[in-house]
Amino acid sequence: MVNLIKEAGRVTGALVKDLVKDEYYQIKAKKGVILTTGGYSANVELLKEWNPLSLKKNVYNDSPRSNGAGITSALNVGAIRDEEPAETIFDRGLVPVGKKTEDMYYQTATYDHWLWIGSYPFLKVNLLGERFANESVPYQFIVNAAAKEPGYLYAMIWDDDYAETLEKVHILGCARYGFPGYMKNKEAFIADTEQHIKDGLVVKADSLEELAKKLNLPADKLKEAVANNNQAVIDHQDKEFGKEAYRITPIKKKPYYGCILVGRILCTFDGLRINTKMEVLDEKHDPIPGLYAAGNDAGGFFWGSYNDRVPGLAASHAHTFGRLAGQAAAGLALTEADQTISFAEKEVDAASSASHI
């Protein structure tokens, strides 16, 4: 995506670039252009302007192609966008001990340095060694809480019995125990953790004092946090932050494990303002003829944080709104009278012409 073409007040096509051939093409659209190019998480300059806190909460971007081209192209033809940032953040970004968030923003398509158990409700403390939040929350919420702590980073602490507790704590979404193709059993989780021990991003020790030293944490504060955690197991109650009793796990069996974590942004959600026909709106909130948006290019659906209590919400939003945008652009929006007619039964003229520049 390079730019939209607007003629006589209507979007009539787009200028695009073939990155492999290094060639530009102009595409003419008979009925409309639907923007589904993704958000802007790979565009550091846009993040600085629209969502500067994300550069402090995240050190990884897992969508390196989301450069914001669809959104900025629409703005260039008079569109408006959400003013409140919204994003999906995974709490699985491993950070080398001593590294600062401002020193890293790593673009990766292969989920490098991704710790699967980072989303599990093990004890988490700030860089002062103090527990700061309920660990039994959707992925992004712990990262939001850490953004109010020193350095925006936090440490996770667990013991050698961790693999026996993974299934019991019943995590949802893509971090869940038994996730197809990835974490199908406890051996897979162990192998993932051991990999990060080898690369030095997860450390282990035979004492809490040694672990604190390896993580640059105050030993007295860490020991206090662990003692409170173990007492909560005995009391069957988290008196500090209200974590469910079945998700409080003891830290008693050597060796002890620890790592420094921060967020990894998957995508941004604050896209273009649209109406119920997926038409992109201008400053007067009137639709721009010929321009539609769906997926992460379309705003107004999420606010602030993605809630993984509803796994798959972003994907289903993209699928549904994309289909509605396609129907609207093709002039096939169903009425109440003909909802029994399938989309496949409608005649679709998807013809478009492309001219090489």
Residue pairs with C-beta under 8 A, 6 or more apart in sequence:
1 14
1 16
1 35
1 37
1 69
1 70
1 73
2 14
2 15
2 16
2 17
2 24
2 69
2 73
3 14
3 15
3 73
3 76
4 11
4 13
4 14
4 15
4 33
4 73
4 74
4 76
4 77
4 291
5 11
5 12
5 13
5 14
5 15
5 26
5 28
6 12
6 77
9 289
10 288
10 289
10 290
11 29
11 32
11 33
11 77
11 288
11 289
11 290
11 291
12 28
12 29
12 290
13 26
13 27
13 28
13 29
13 33
14 26
14 27
14 29
14 33
14 73
15 24
15 25
15 26
15 27
15 357
16 24
16 25
16 26
16 27
17 23
17 24
17 25
18 24
18 25
23 356
23 357
24 357
25 354
25 355
25 356
25 357
26 354
26 355
26 357
27 352
27 354
28 352
28 353
28 354
28 355
29 290
29 352
30 349
30 351
30 352
31 290
31 329
31 330
31 331
31 349
32 290
32 291
32 292
32 328
32 329
33 290
33 291
33 292
34 278
34 292
34 293
34 294
34 322
34 325
34 326
34 329
35 70
35 71
35 73
35 74
35 272
35 280
35 291
35 292
35 293
35 294
35 297
35 298
36 70
36 293
36 294
36 295
36 297
36 318
36 322
36 325
37 66
37 69
37 70
37 71
37 297
38 63
38 65
38 66
38 70
38 267
38 295
38 296
38 297
39 63
39 66
39 68
39 71
39 87
39 267
39 268
39 269
39 270
39 271
39 296
39 297
40 46
40 47
40 50
40 66
40 67
40 68
40 71
40 72
40 268
41 47
41 54
41 61
41 63
41 66
41 87
41 265
41 266
41 267
41 268
42 61
42 63
42 64
42 65
42 66
42 67
42 68
42 107
43 66
43 67
43 68
44 55
44 105
46 68
46 72
47 54
47 55
48 55
50 85
50 270
51 85
51 87
51 268
51 270
53 85
53 147
54 85
54 87
54 89
54 265
54 268
55 101
55 102
55 105
56 101
56 102
56 147
56 152
57 89
57 101
57 143
57 144
57 146
57 147
57 152
57 262
57 263
57 265
58 89
58 93
58 101
58 105
58 143
58 262
58 263
58 264
58 265
59 93
59 95
59 99
59 101
59 104
59 105
59 106
59 262
59 263
59 264
60 93
60 104
60 105
60 106
60 107
60 108
60 112
60 113
60 114
60 263
60 264
60 265
61 105
61 106
61 107
61 108
61 264
61 265
62 90
62 108
62 109
62 111
62 264
62 265
62 266
63 265
63 266
63 267
64 107
64 108
64 109
65 109
66 267
66 268
66 296
70 293
70 297
71 81
71 271
71 272
71 297
74 81
74 272
74 280
74 288
74 291
74 293
74 297
75 81
77 288
77 291
78 282
78 283
78 288
79 272
79 273
79 280
79 281
79 282
79 288
79 291
80 272
80 273
80 281
80 282
80 283
80 285
81 270
81 271
81 272
81 273
81 299
82 270
82 271
82 272
82 273
82 299
82 300
83 270
84 270
84 303
84 304
85 268
85 270
85 304
86 268
86 269
86 270
86 299
86 302
86 303
86 304
86 305
86 306
87 140
87 265
87 266
87 267
87 268
87 269
87 270
87 305
87 306
88 140
88 265
88 266
88 267
88 269
88 306
88 314
89 139
89 140
89 143
89 144
89 263
89 264
89 265
89 266
89 305
89 306
90 114
90 118
90 119
90 139
90 140
90 263
90 264
90 266
91 118
91 119
91 139
91 140
91 142
91 143
91 261
91 263
92 114
92 115
92 116
92 118
92 119
92 139
92 175
92 261
92 264
93 113
93 114
93 115
93 118
93 261
93 262
93 263
93 264
94 113
94 114
94 115
94 118
94 196
94 201
94 202
94 259
94 260
94 261
95 101
95 104
95 153
95 201
95 260
95 261
95 262
96 200
96 201
96 260
97 203
97 214
97 215
97 216
97 260
98 216
99 260
100 151
101 151
101 152
101 153
101 262
106 112
106 113
113 196
113 199
113 201
114 264
115 192
115 193
115 196
115 201
115 202
115 259
115 261
116 175
116 182
116 183
116 189
116 192
116 193
117 156
117 158
117 162
117 166
117 189
117 192
117 193
118 156
118 175
118 259
118 261
119 139
119 171
119 173
119 175
120 162
120 166
120 169
120 171
120 175
121 135
121 136
121 169
121 171
121 243
121 247
121 248
121 249
122 135
122 156
122 157
122 158
122 162
122 249
123 131
123 135
123 156
123 157
123 158
123 225
123 226
123 229
123 249
123 251
124 131
124 132
124 133
124 135
124 142
124 154
124 155
124 156
124 157
124 261
125 131
125 132
125 154
125 155
125 157
125 217
125 221
125 222
125 225
126 132
126 146
126 149
126 150
126 151
126 153
126 154
126 155
127 149
127 150
127 151
127 153
127 154
127 155
127 216
127 217
128 149
128 150
128 217
128 218
128 221
129 155
129 212
129 217
129 218
129 219
129 220
129 221
129 222
129 224
129 225
130 221
130 225
131 225
131 228
131 229
131 240
131 241
132 145
132 146
132 148
132 149
132 154
133 141
133 142
133 145
133 146
133 241
134 238
134 241
134 242
134 243
135 142
135 241
135 243
135 247
136 169
136 243
136 244
136 247
137 145
138 305
138 306
138 307
138 308
138 309
139 173
139 175
139 306
139 308
140 263
140 305
140 306
140 308
141 305
142 154
143 262
143 263
144 305
146 152
146 153
146 154
146 262
152 262
153 260
153 261
153 262
154 260
154 261
154 262
155 215
155 217
155 258
155 259
155 260
155 261
156 258
156 259
156 261
157 211
157 222
157 225
157 226
157 251
157 256
157 257
157 258
158 249
158 251
158 256
158 257
158 258
159 250
159 251
159 252
159 253
159 254
159 255
159 256
159 257
160 253
160 254
160 255
160 256
160 257
161 249
161 250
161 252
161 253
162 193
162 249
162 257
163 186
163 187
163 189
163 190
164 186
165 249
166 177
166 186
166 189
167 177
167 178
167 186
168 246
169 246
169 247
169 249
170 176
170 177
170 246
171 177
172 308
172 309
172 311
173 308
173 311
174 182
174 311
175 183
176 183
177 183
177 186
177 189
178 184
178 185
182 188
183 189
183 192
193 202
193 257
196 202
196 259
197 203
197 204
201 259
201 260
202 257
202 258
202 259
203 211
203 214
203 215
203 257
203 258
203 259
204 211
204 255
204 256
204 257
204 258
205 211
205 213
205 214
205 255
205 256
205 258
206 254
206 255
206 256
207 254
207 256
208 219
208 222
208 223
208 226
208 256
209 219
209 223
211 217
211 222
211 256
211 257
211 258
212 218
212 219
212 222
212 223
213 219
214 258
215 222
215 258
215 259
215 260
226 251
228 240
229 248
229 250
229 251
230 250
230 251
230 252
232 238
232 239
232 240
232 243
232 248
233 248
233 249
233 250
236 245
236 248
237 245
238 244
238 245
238 248
267 296
267 314
268 296
269 296
269 299
269 301
269 302
269 306
269 314
270 299
270 302
271 293
271 295
271 296
271 297
271 298
271 299
271 300
272 280
272 281
272 293
272 297
272 298
272 299
273 280
273 281
273 285
273 299
273 300
274 280
274 281
274 292
274 293
274 298
274 299
274 300
275 281
275 287
277 287
277 292
277 324
277 328
277 333
278 292
278 293
278 294
278 298
278 321
278 324
278 325
278 328
279 287
279 288
279 291
279 292
279 328
280 287
280 288
280 291
280 292
280 293
281 287
281 288
282 288
292 325
292 328
292 329
293 325
294 318
294 321
294 322
294 324
294 325
295 317
295 318
295 321
295 322
296 314
296 318
298 321
301 317
301 321
302 314
302 317
306 313
306 314
307 313
323 343
324 333
326 332
327 333
327 334
327 343
330 346
330 348
330 349
330 350
332 343
332 346
332 348
334 341
